[in-house]
């Protein structure tokens, strides 16, 4: 993999908020702009078509939020999503259409593209999750180094300093993350990659990788 541009990881053609990626050179750069982008959606005073605003959260048409789910704005939730009882969606999250978040999963400062799924009892922090990605039960996308230093991406025997103190993972379209797997800070997965259950993942993995 020689490029970390958005086109190498995601098809953004149907993502309703794709312009959040406009300022990116490396794909993880978008994490620097999520807060600003979400604030601008609310400060513009214009309601997004087919969305309603509730407690500083935009919610798309057809989305179901079960009683007992917790959503802390500002946040944007796309159309026809499902947020289960016990899920925790924190501030500065952007969910595309048809996203499903199941019981016990926490999401923070993250973009999830269309059809992505965070299943039961997981954590997804400071990450970009591609179209139709499935993150299975108990999987963790960790976002903070133990030494609290900025996160590096390990690639071709070198380290790229992202300048981010919190950065979980880039997960390309159609990846599958197995139960109780851990994606460590700075993990980058190309499209159609598979992570087996209970695996601890570091570094950059090309499209179609199987990690076990």
C-alpha positions in Angstrom: 0.0 0.0 0.0 1.6 3.3 -1.1 -1.2 5.7 -0.6 -3.3 6.6 2.4 -5.9 8.6 0.4 -9.6 8.2 1.0 -10.1 6.5 -2.3 -7.9 3.5 -1.3 -10.3 2.6 1.6 -13.8 3.9 1.0 -16.4 4.4 -1.7 -17.9 7.7 -0.6 -20.3 8.1 -3.5 -23.4 7.3 -1.4 -22.2 8.7 1.9 -24.5 11.6 2.8 -21.7 13.6 4.6 -18.8 12.8 2.3 -17.6 16.4 2.2 -16.2 15.9 5.7 -13.3 14.2 3.9 -12.5 17.1 1.6 -9.5 18.4 3.6 -7.7 15.0 4.0 -4.3 14.1 2.6 -3.9 11.0 4.7 -7.2 9.3 5.5 -6.8 9.7 9.3 -6.6 13.5 8.9 -10.4 13.6 8.8 -10.3 12.9 12.6 -9.0 16.4 13.1 -12.0 17.9 11.4 -15.0 15.9 12.7 -15.7 18.3 15.6 -15.6 21.4 13.4 -17.7 19.7 10.7 -20.4 18.6 13.2 -20.6 22.0 14.8 -21.0 23.7 11.4 -24.0 21.5 10.6 -25.7 22.9 13.7 -24.5 26.5 13.5 -25.7 26.9 9.9 -29.3 26.9 11.2 -30.4 24.8 8.2 -32.1 21.5 8.9 -30.6 18.7 6.9 -33.3 17.4 4.5 -35.2 14.3 5.9 -33.5 14.8 9.3 -35.0 16.0 12.6 -33.0 17.7 15.4 -33.4 16.4 18.9 -31.2 17.5 21.8 -28.3 18.6 19.6 -28.5 15.4 17.5 -29.6 15.2 13.9 -31.5 12.0 13.3 -32.4 10.7 9.8 -35.8 9.6 8.6 -36.6 5.9 9.4 -34.0 5.6 12.2 -35.0 3.7 15.3 -33.5 4.5 18.7 -34.6 2.1 21.4 -35.5 3.2 24.8 -32.4 3.0 27.0 -29.9 4.0 24.3 -27.8 7.1 25.2 -26.8 9.6 22.6 -24.7 12.6 23.5 -24.6 15.4 21.0 -23.5 17.0 18.9 -23.9 14.0 16.6 -25.4 13.1 13.3 -27.2 9.8 12.7 -28.2 8.8 9.2 -31.4 7.4 7.8 -32.8 4.0 8.5 -30.3 3.3 11.3 -30.9 1.2 14.4 -29.5 2.1 17.9 -30.2 -0.6 20.4 -31.0 -0.4 24.1 -27.8 0.1 26.1 -25.8 1.5 23.2 -23.8 4.7 23.9 -23.2 7.1 21.1 -21.0 10.0 22.3 -20.4 13.4 20.9 -18.9 14.1 17.4 -20.1 10.8 15.9 -21.3 10.7 12.3 -23.2 7.7 11.2 -24.2 7.1 7.6 -27.4 5.4 6.5 -28.4 1.8 7.6 -25.9 1.7 10.4 -26.6 -0.6 13.3 -25.3 -0.2 16.8 -26.2 -3.0 19.2 -26.5 -3.3 23.0 -23.5 -2.4 25.1 -21.4 -0.8 22.3 -19.8 2.6 22.8 -18.8 4.9 19.9 -16.8 8.1 20.3 -15.5 10.7 17.8 -16.0 8.2 14.9 -17.4 8.1 11.4 -19.2 4.9 10.3 -20.1 4.7 6.7 -23.3 3.2 5.2 -24.3 -0.2 6.4 -21.6 -0.5 9.0 -22.4 -2.6 12.1 -21.1 -2.4 15.7 -22.4 -5.4 17.4 -22.6 -6.2 21.1 -20.4 -5.0 24.0 -17.7 -3.3 21.9 -15.8 0.0 21.8 -15.0 2.1 18.7 -13.0 5.2 19.4 -11.6 7.9 17.1 -11.9 5.8 14.0 -13.2 5.6 10.4 -15.3 2.5 9.7 -16.1 1.7 6.1 -19.2 0.7 4.2 -20.7 -2.7 5.3 -18.0 -3.3 7.9 -19.1 -5.8 10.6 -17.4 -5.4 14.0 -18.4 -8.5 16.0 -19.3 -8.8 19.6 -16.7 -7.8 22.2 -14.3 -6.3 19.6 -12.4 -3.2 20.7 -11.0 -0.5 18.6 -8.5 1.1 21.0 -7.6 4.8 20.5 -5.0 5.7 23.1 -1.4 4.6 23.6 -0.3 3.4 27.0 2.4 6.1 27.1 -0.1 8.8 26.0 2.2 9.8 23.1 0.9 10.6 19.6 -0.2 7.6 17.6 2.1 6.4 14.7 1.1 4.3 11.7 3.6 1.6 11.2 4.3 1.1 7.5 7.2 -0.4 5.5 9.6 -0.5 8.5 8.9 3.2 9.2 6.5 5.1 11.4 4.3 7.9 10.3 3.4 10.4 13.1 -0.3 11.2 12.7 -0.1 14.0 15.2 -3.1 12.6 16.9 -3.1 11.7 20.6 -6.3 9.6 20.1 -6.6 7.6 16.9 -8.1 4.1 16.7 -8.2 2.5 13.3 -9.0 3.0 9.6 -11.2 0.0 8.5 -11.8 -0.2 4.8 -15.0 -1.1 3.1 -16.4 -4.7 3.6 -13.9 -5.7 6.4 -14.9 -8.3 8.9 -13.7 -8.0 12.5 -14.1 -11.2 14.6 -15.4 -11.5 18.2 -13.1 -10.2 20.9 -10.5 -8.9 18.5 -8.5 -5.8 19.4 -7.4 -3.2 16.8 -4.6 -1.3 18.5 -4.1 2.5 18.0 -3.0 3.3 14.5 -4.2 0.1 12.8 -5.0 0.5 9.1 -7.0 -2.2 7.2 -7.5 -2.2 3.5 -10.8 -3.1 1.9 -12.2 -6.7 2.3 -9.8 -7.7 5.1 -10.7 -10.3 7.7 -9.6 -10.2 11.3 -10.0 -13.5 13.1 -11.5 -13.7 16.6 -9.2 -12.9 19.6 -6.5 -11.4 17.4 -4.6 -8.3 18.5 -3.8 -6.2 15.4 -1.1 -3.6 14.8 0.1 -1.8 11.7 -1.0 -1.5 8.1 -2.6 -4.4 6.2 -3.3 -4.3 2.4 -6.6 -4.9 0.8 -7.9 -8.5 1.1 -5.7 -9.4 4.1 -6.5 -12.2 6.5 -5.1 -11.6 10.0 -5.1 -14.6 12.3 
